[in-house]
Amino acid sequence: MSTPVDQTTDDTPEITVLGVRVHMVEMPQVVQRFEDWIQHRERCHYVVATGMHGVMEAQRSPGFKSILNEADLFVADGMSLVFVSRLRGVGLRKRVSGADLMKEFISTSEEKGYKHFFYGDTDETLGELVKKLEQEFPDLVVAGVYSPPFRELSQEEDQEQVNIINESGADVVWVGLGLPKQERWMFEHKDRLNAPVLVGVGAAFKFVSGQQTRAPQWMGDRGFEWAWRFIHEPRRVWRRVLIDGPRFAFHIALEQTGLRKYT
């Protein structure tokens, strides 16, 4: 028993996975959407790029589920959601990882002069990130970088950061705070930022900067990135591999067979 594909108000195909809307888009469609938002500059849009991890986090927090469902775009960063899309008869071919999306859009936007702001992680990581990106993309326009302190901010500090981003004239703000912090940050700040596009990219800053080794492409494309990360970062990802992964599969089986409905 399969779940039908719904449509968003702008005709972007979507499916609902355990109560979370996932848009059925791949890299070319996401890049085009970013360009449309930048060209029209009507408001600030935020984009979620996650997989099973984000969906399972939403099961533990109804508030976080609402944040995911209010995103202007939820792209499948993880083969688990790609496999689910195939069960639903949609058949996404590839995932859209945060790191790949960041590099792809920077490549596409080089000749157009779009301005990029990188928010999150440490000063060291941001320095290496910009260095690597400028080596690969000589025409990259960096509007700014900012490493927020790893603590709760005062209202004054938060407003100062908003001012810095707005004054930079950024077209895209890449947010690398990690899930669920980055999604909450985008949701809470979207009405105060002038940038047309906010994108949560998780560990992409560390991957692209070279400070953290990414799984080989063939492993990621076949759904085995979890094994790579478990070997290299067991203390960080053990819960999602050993607990969330099996739970996700169990709940998907219940939803797919119609034995349980998730809202």
C-alpha positions as YAML, in Angstrom:
chain: A
units: angstrom
residues:
- id: 1
  name: MET
  ca: [0.00, 0.00, 0.00]
- id: 2
  name: SER
  ca: [1.74, 3.20, -1.16]
- id: 3
  name: THR
  ca: [1.23, 6.79, -0.11]
- id: 4
  name: PRO
  ca: [0.27, 9.19, -2.90]
- id: 5
  name: VAL
  ca: [2.49, 12.07, -3.91]
- id: 6
  name: ASP
  ca: [1.11, 15.42, -2.82]
- id: 7
  name: GLN
  ca: [1.70, 18.80, -4.44]
- id: 8
  name: THR
  ca: [2.88, 21.98, -2.79]
- id: 9
  name: THR
  ca: [1.21, 25.25, -3.61]
- id: 10
  name: ASP
  ca: [3.86, 26.00, -6.22]
- id: 11
  name: ASP
  ca: [3.52, 22.57, -7.83]
- id: 12
  name: THR
  ca: [6.72, 21.15, -6.35]
- id: 13
  name: PRO
  ca: [6.12, 17.40, -5.88]
- id: 14
  name: GLU
  ca: [6.39, 16.19, -2.31]
- id: 15
  name: ILE
  ca: [5.84, 13.13, -0.19]
- id: 16
  name: THR
  ca: [5.17, 12.93, 3.53]
- id: 17
  name: VAL
  ca: [7.58, 10.75, 5.48]
- id: 18
  name: LEU
  ca: [6.48, 10.07, 9.07]
- id: 19
  name: GLY
  ca: [4.61, 13.36, 9.06]
- id: 20
  name: VAL
  ca: [7.46, 15.38, 7.51]
- id: 21
  name: ARG
  ca: [7.14, 16.95, 4.06]
- id: 22
  name: VAL
  ca: [10.02, 16.07, 1.73]
- id: 23
  name: HIS
  ca: [10.20, 17.77, -1.64]
- id: 24
  name: MET
  ca: [10.94, 15.57, -4.61]
- id: 25
  name: VAL
  ca: [13.65, 17.71, -6.18]
- id: 26
  name: GLU
  ca: [17.19, 17.02, -7.31]
- id: 27
  name: MET
  ca: [20.19, 19.29, -7.77]
- id: 28
  name: PRO
  ca: [19.13, 21.13, -10.98]
- id: 29
  name: GLN
  ca: [15.70, 22.00, -9.56]
- id: 30
  name: VAL
  ca: [17.17, 23.21, -6.26]
- id: 31
  name: VAL
  ca: [19.74, 25.42, -8.01]
- id: 32
  name: GLN
  ca: [17.04, 26.91, -10.24]
- id: 33
  name: ARG
  ca: [14.84, 27.61, -7.22]
- id: 34
  name: PHE
  ca: [17.68, 29.48, -5.52]
- id: 35
  name: GLU
  ca: [18.21, 31.60, -8.61]
- id: 36
  name: ASP
  ca: [14.51, 32.42, -8.83]
- id: 37
  name: TRP
  ca: [14.43, 33.53, -5.21]
- id: 38
  name: ILE
  ca: [17.52, 35.69, -5.64]
- id: 39
  name: GLN
  ca: [16.23, 37.33, -8.80]
- id: 40
  name: HIS
  ca: [12.81, 38.15, -7.32]
- id: 41
  name: ARG
  ca: [14.02, 38.98, -3.76]
- id: 42
  name: GLU
  ca: [10.47, 38.89, -2.38]
- id: 43
  name: ARG
  ca: [11.41, 37.54, 1.06]
- id: 44
  name: CYS
  ca: [13.81, 35.29, 2.92]
- id: 45
  name: HIS
  ca: [13.40, 31.56, 2.20]
- id: 46
  name: TYR
  ca: [14.94, 28.78, 4.26]
- id: 47
  name: VAL
  ca: [16.02, 25.38, 3.02]
- id: 48
  name: VAL
  ca: [16.44, 22.16, 4.97]
- id: 49
  name: ALA
  ca: [18.85, 19.52, 3.71]
- id: 50
  name: THR
  ca: [18.71, 16.40, 5.84]
- id: 51
  name: GLY
  ca: [17.77, 12.74, 5.76]
- id: 52
  name: MET
  ca: [16.71, 10.11, 8.24]
- id: 53
  name: HIS
  ca: [18.41, 12.02, 11.06]
- id: 54
  name: GLY
  ca: [16.15, 15.05, 10.66]
- id: 55
  name: VAL
  ca: [12.98, 13.00, 10.25]
- id: 56
  name: MET
  ca: [13.70, 11.05, 13.43]
- id: 57
  name: GLU
  ca: [14.53, 14.23, 15.35]
- id: 58
  name: ALA
  ca: [11.09, 15.48, 14.31]
- id: 59
  name: GLN
  ca: [9.49, 12.39, 15.89]
- id: 60
  name: ARG
  ca: [10.96, 13.44, 19.25]
- id: 61
  name: SER
  ca: [10.00, 17.10, 18.93]
- id: 62
  name: PRO
  ca: [6.67, 18.29, 17.48]
- id: 63
  name: GLY
  ca: [8.04, 21.83, 17.47]
- id: 64
  name: PHE
  ca: [10.97, 20.79, 15.33]
- id: 65
  name: LYS
  ca: [8.63, 18.91, 12.99]
- id: 66
  name: SER
  ca: [6.72, 22.16, 12.46]
- id: 67
  name: ILE
  ca: [9.97, 23.93, 11.61]
- id: 68
  name: LEU
  ca: [10.80, 21.28, 8.99]
- id: 69
  name: ASN
  ca: [7.30, 21.41, 7.53]
- id: 70
  name: GLU
  ca: [7.38, 25.19, 7.22]
- id: 71
  name: ALA
  ca: [10.63, 25.16, 5.25]
- id: 72
  name: ASP
  ca: [10.37, 26.58, 1.74]
- id: 73
  name: LEU
  ca: [12.27, 23.54, 0.53]
- id: 74
  name: PHE
  ca: [13.19, 20.23, 2.17]
- id: 75
  name: VAL
  ca: [15.71, 18.36, 0.05]
- id: 76
  name: ALA
  ca: [16.67, 14.73, 0.61]
- id: 77
  name: ASP
  ca: [20.22, 14.74, 1.95]
- id: 78
  name: GLY
  ca: [20.51, 11.02, 2.52]
- id: 79
  name: MET
  ca: [19.82, 7.86, 0.57]
- id: 80
  name: SER
  ca: [17.27, 6.71, 3.17]
- id: 81
  name: LEU
  ca: [14.80, 9.30, 1.87]
- id: 82
  name: VAL
  ca: [15.72, 8.51, -1.73]
- id: 83
  name: PHE
  ca: [14.85, 4.85, -1.07]
- id: 84
  name: VAL
  ca: [11.55, 5.88, 0.52]
- id: 85
  name: SER
  ca: [10.75, 8.02, -2.52]
- id: 86
  name: ARG
  ca: [11.22, 4.96, -4.71]
- id: 87
  name: LEU
  ca: [8.84, 2.97, -2.50]
- id: 88
  name: ARG
  ca: [6.30, 5.74, -3.03]
- id: 89
  name: GLY
  ca: [6.66, 5.55, -6.81]
- id: 90
  name: VAL
  ca: [8.50, 8.87, -7.20]
- id: 91
  name: GLY
  ca: [11.98, 7.52, -7.72]
- id: 92
  name: LEU
  ca: [14.50, 10.23, -6.90]
- id: 93
  name: ARG
  ca: [17.76, 9.28, -8.57]
- id: 94
  name: LYS
  ca: [20.17, 11.00, -6.22]
- id: 95
  name: ARG
  ca: [20.34, 12.68, -2.86]
- id: 96
  name: VAL
  ca: [21.17, 16.37, -2.54]
- id: 97
  name: SER
  ca: [23.86, 16.63, 0.13]
- id: 98
  name: GLY
  ca: [24.57, 19.95, 1.78]
- id: 99
  name: ALA
  ca: [28.24, 19.94, 0.74]
- id: 100
  name: ASP
  ca: [27.44, 19.10, -2.89]
- id: 101
  name: LEU
  ca: [24.67, 21.69, -3.01]
- id: 102
  name: MET
  ca: [26.92, 24.42, -1.66]
- id: 103
  name: LYS
  ca: [29.66, 23.75, -4.21]
- id: 104
  name: GLU
  ca: [27.23, 23.30, -7.08]
- id: 105
  name: PHE
  ca: [25.45, 26.58, -6.45]
- id: 106
  name: ILE
  ca: [28.70, 28.47, -5.95]
- id: 107
  name: SER
  ca: [29.90, 27.09, -9.28]
- id: 108
  name: THR
  ca: [26.67, 28.08, -10.99]
- id: 109
  name: SER
  ca: [26.61, 31.54, -9.46]
- id: 110
  name: GLU
  ca: [30.25, 32.52, -10.09]
- id: 111
  name: GLU
  ca: [29.63, 34.42, -13.31]
- id: 112
  name: LYS
  ca: [26.53, 36.09, -11.86]
- id: 113
  name: GLY
  ca: [28.32, 37.55, -8.88]
- id: 114
  name: TYR
  ca: [26.02, 36.21, -6.19]
- id: 115
  name: LYS
  ca: [27.28, 37.01, -2.71]
- id: 116
  name: HIS
  ca: [27.76, 34.19, -0.20]
- id: 117
  name: PHE
  ca: [27.84, 34.42, 3.60]
- id: 118
  name: PHE
  ca: [29.08, 31.52, 5.73]
- id: 119
  name: TYR
  ca: [27.63, 31.36, 9.26]
- id: 120
  name: GLY
  ca: [28.62, 28.77, 11.85]
- id: 121
  name: ASP
  ca: [31.43, 26.50, 13.01]
- id: 122
  name: THR
  ca: [34.80, 27.86, 14.20]
- id: 123
  name: ASP
  ca: [36.98, 30.67, 12.88]
- id: 124
  name: GLU
  ca: [39.59, 28.08, 11.90]
- id: 125
  name: THR
  ca: [37.09, 26.04, 9.89]
- id: 126
  name: LEU
  ca: [35.67, 29.14, 8.20]
- id: 127
  name: GLY
  ca: [39.17, 30.31, 7.26]
- id: 128
  name: GLU
  ca: [40.04, 26.99, 5.67]
- id: 129
  name: LEU
  ca: [36.61, 26.78, 4.03]
- id: 130
  name: VAL
  ca: [36.96, 30.13, 2.27]
- id: 131
  name: LYS
  ca: [40.54, 29.32, 1.29]
- id: 132
  name: LYS
  ca: [39.53, 26.03, -0.34]
- id: 133
  name: LEU
  ca: [36.50, 27.52, -2.07]
- id: 134
  name: GLU
  ca: [38.46, 30.47, -3.47]
- id: 135
  name: GLN
  ca: [41.06, 28.06, -4.84]
- id: 136
  name: GLU
  ca: [38.37, 26.07, -6.63]
- id: 137
  name: PHE
  ca: [36.15, 29.03, -7.55]
- id: 138
  name: PRO
  ca: [38.35, 32.09, -8.20]
- id: 139
  name: ASP
  ca: [35.35, 34.34, -8.92]
- id: 140
  name: LEU
  ca: [33.58, 33.47, -5.66]
- id: 141
  name: VAL
  ca: [32.18, 36.57, -3.92]
- id: 142
  name: VAL
  ca: [32.36, 36.14, -0.13]
- id: 143
  name: ALA
  ca: [30.01, 38.61, 1.54]
- id: 144
  name: GLY
  ca: [31.25, 37.57, 4.96]
- id: 145
  name: VAL
  ca: [31.84, 34.86, 7.51]
- id: 146
  name: TYR
  ca: [30.83, 34.62, 11.15]
- id: 147
  name: SER
  ca: [31.54, 32.09, 13.87]
- id: 148
  name: PRO
  ca: [28.95, 32.53, 16.64]
- id: 149
  name: PRO
  ca: [29.90, 31.64, 20.22]
- id: 150
  name: PHE
  ca: [28.88, 28.19, 21.40]
- id: 151
  name: ARG
  ca: [26.43, 29.52, 23.98]
- id: 152
  name: GLU
  ca: [23.10, 31.27, 24.12]
- id: 153
  name: LEU
  ca: [23.31, 34.79, 22.74]
- id: 154
  name: SER
  ca: [21.98, 37.93, 24.34]
- id: 155
  name: GLN
  ca: [19.40, 39.91, 22.37]
- id: 156
  name: GLU
  ca: [22.04, 42.55, 21.65]
- id: 157
  name: GLU
  ca: [24.53, 39.97, 20.34]
- id: 158
  name: ASP
  ca: [21.87, 38.34, 18.21]
- id: 159
  name: GLN
  ca: [20.81, 41.64, 16.69]
- id: 160
  name: GLU
  ca: [24.44, 42.52, 15.99]
- id: 161
  name: GLN
  ca: [24.84, 39.31, 14.00]
- id: 162
  name: VAL
  ca: [21.65, 40.01, 12.06]
- id: 163
  name: ASN
  ca: [22.98, 43.48, 11.23]
- id: 164
  name: ILE
  ca: [26.31, 42.07, 10.05]
- id: 165
  name: ILE
  ca: [24.59, 39.63, 7.69]
- id: 166
  name: ASN
  ca: [22.14, 42.23, 6.37]
- id: 167
  name: GLU
  ca: [24.84, 44.86, 5.83]
- id: 168
  name: SER
  ca: [26.92, 42.32, 3.88]
- id: 169
  name: GLY
  ca: [24.32, 42.26, 1.10]
- id: 170
  name: ALA
  ca: [24.45, 38.45, 1.00]
- id: 171
  name: ASP
  ca: [22.30, 36.62, -1.53]
- id: 172
  name: VAL
  ca: [22.78, 33.25, 0.17]
- id: 173
  name: VAL
  ca: [23.57, 32.49, 3.80]
- id: 174
  name: TRP
  ca: [25.04, 29.02, 4.28]
- id: 175
  name: VAL
  ca: [24.36, 27.93, 7.87]
- id: 176
  name: GLY
  ca: [26.62, 25.29, 9.42]
- id: 177
  name: LEU
  ca: [25.41, 24.94, 13.00]
- id: 178
  name: GLY
  ca: [24.38, 21.30, 12.84]
- id: 179
  name: LEU
  ca: [20.91, 19.81, 13.12]
- id: 180
  name: PRO
  ca: [18.59, 20.79, 14.84]
- id: 181
  name: LYS
  ca: [20.25, 24.07, 15.85]
- id: 182
  name: GLN
  ca: [20.67, 25.41, 12.32]
- id: 183
  name: GLU
  ca: [17.04, 24.73, 11.37]
- id: 184
  name: ARG
  ca: [15.81, 26.49, 14.50]
- id: 185
  name: TRP
  ca: [18.13, 29.42, 13.78]
- id: 186
  name: MET
  ca: [16.87, 29.81, 10.22]
- id: 187
  name: PHE
  ca: [13.24, 29.62, 11.31]
- id: 188
  name: GLU
  ca: [13.74, 32.19, 14.06]
- id: 189
  name: HIS
  ca: [15.69, 34.64, 11.87]
- id: 190
  name: LYS
  ca: [14.01, 34.37, 8.46]
- id: 191
  name: ASP
  ca: [11.81, 37.41, 9.08]
- id: 192
  name: ARG
  ca: [14.76, 39.55, 10.16]
- id: 193
  name: LEU
  ca: [17.22, 38.76, 7.39]
- id: 194
  name: ASN
  ca: [17.34, 40.36, 3.96]
- id: 195
  name: ALA
  ca: [19.10, 37.49, 2.17]
- id: 196
  name: PRO
  ca: [16.68, 35.68, -0.17]
- id: 197
  name: VAL
  ca: [18.12, 32.24, 0.66]
- id: 198
  name: LEU
  ca: [19.16, 30.51, 3.90]
- id: 199
  name: VAL
  ca: [20.47, 26.96, 3.65]
- id: 200
  name: GLY
  ca: [21.28, 24.60, 6.51]
- id: 201
  name: VAL
  ca: [24.26, 22.48, 5.45]
- id: 202
  name: GLY
  ca: [25.30, 20.69, 8.64]
- id: 203
  name: ALA
  ca: [28.87, 19.39, 8.49]
- id: 204
  name: ALA
  ca: [29.47, 20.74, 4.97]
- id: 205
  name: PHE
  ca: [31.88, 23.40, 6.25]
- id: 206
  name: LYS
  ca: [34.13, 20.75, 7.77]
- id: 207
  name: PHE
  ca: [33.90, 18.50, 4.70]
- id: 208
  name: VAL
  ca: [34.66, 21.20, 2.15]
- id: 209
  name: SER
  ca: [37.40, 22.78, 4.30]
- id: 210
  name: GLY
  ca: [39.10, 19.40, 4.54]
- id: 211
  name: GLN
  ca: [38.97, 19.31, 8.32]
- id: 212
  name: GLN
  ca: [36.79, 16.23, 8.26]
- id: 213
  name: THR
  ca: [37.08, 13.40, 5.77]
- id: 214
  name: ARG
  ca: [33.94, 12.73, 3.79]
- id: 215
  name: ALA
  ca: [32.82, 9.26, 2.72]
- id: 216
  name: PRO
  ca: [33.79, 8.31, -0.85]
- id: 217
  name: GLN
  ca: [31.17, 9.30, -3.42]
- id: 218
  name: TRP
  ca: [30.30, 5.69, -4.25]
- id: 219
  name: MET
  ca: [29.53, 4.95, -0.60]
- id: 220
  name: GLY
  ca: [27.30, 7.99, -0.22]
- id: 221
  name: ASP
  ca: [25.43, 7.31, -3.44]
- id: 222
  name: ARG
  ca: [24.71, 3.71, -2.37]
- id: 223
  name: GLY
  ca: [23.48, 4.57, 1.09]
- id: 224
  name: PHE
  ca: [26.57, 3.56, 3.09]
- id: 225
  name: GLU
  ca: [27.79, 6.96, 4.30]
- id: 226
  name: TRP
  ca: [26.44, 6.03, 7.73]
- id: 227
  name: ALA
  ca: [29.00, 3.19, 7.95]
- id: 228
  name: TRP
  ca: [31.86, 5.51, 7.02]
- id: 229
  name: ARG
  ca: [30.86, 8.09, 9.61]
- id: 230
  name: PHE
  ca: [30.27, 5.43, 12.26]
- id: 231
  name: ILE
  ca: [33.83, 4.18, 11.75]
- id: 232
  name: HIS
  ca: [35.35, 7.67, 11.78]
- id: 233
  name: GLU
  ca: [33.01, 9.44, 14.27]
- id: 234
  name: PRO
  ca: [31.48, 6.71, 16.48]
- id: 235
  name: ARG
  ca: [30.91, 9.00, 19.47]
- id: 236
  name: ARG
  ca: [29.09, 11.55, 17.33]
- id: 237
  name: VAL
  ca: [26.83, 9.32, 15.23]
- id: 238
  name: TRP
  ca: [26.34, 6.13, 17.23]
- id: 239
  name: ARG
  ca: [22.79, 7.04, 18.25]
- id: 240
  name: ARG
  ca: [21.54, 7.72, 14.74]
- id: 241
  name: VAL
  ca: [23.21, 4.55, 13.40]
- id: 242
  name: LEU
  ca: [22.34, 2.08, 16.16]
- id: 243
  name: ILE
  ca: [19.01, 3.49, 17.38]
- id: 244
  name: ASP
  ca: [17.49, 5.96, 14.91]
- id: 245
  name: GLY
  ca: [18.31, 3.91, 11.81]
- id: 246
  name: PRO
  ca: [16.44, 0.74, 12.89]
- id: 247
  name: ARG
  ca: [13.57, 2.81, 14.31]
- id: 248
  name: PHE
  ca: [13.27, 4.73, 11.06]
- id: 249
  name: ALA
  ca: [13.06, 1.49, 9.06]
- id: 250
  name: PHE
  ca: [10.44, 0.11, 11.46]
- id: 251
  name: HIS
  ca: [8.24, 3.21, 11.27]
- id: 252
  name: ILE
  ca: [8.56, 3.39, 7.48]
- id: 253
  name: ALA
  ca: [7.35, -0.21, 7.29]
- id: 254
  name: LEU
  ca: [4.33, 0.66, 9.43]
- id: 255
  name: GLU
  ca: [3.54, 3.73, 7.33]
- id: 256
  name: GLN
  ca: [4.09, 1.98, 4.02]
- id: 257
  name: THR
  ca: [1.76, -0.88, 4.89]
- id: 258
  name: GLY
  ca: [-0.88, 1.47, 6.26]
- id: 259
  name: LEU
  ca: [-0.71, 0.01, 9.75]
- id: 260
  name: ARG
  ca: [-0.03, 3.45, 11.20]
- id: 261
  name: LYS
  ca: [-0.56, 7.02, 10.05]
- id: 262
  name: TYR
  ca: [1.87, 9.77, 11.00]
- id: 263
  name: THR
  ca: [0.84, 13.41, 11.18]
...
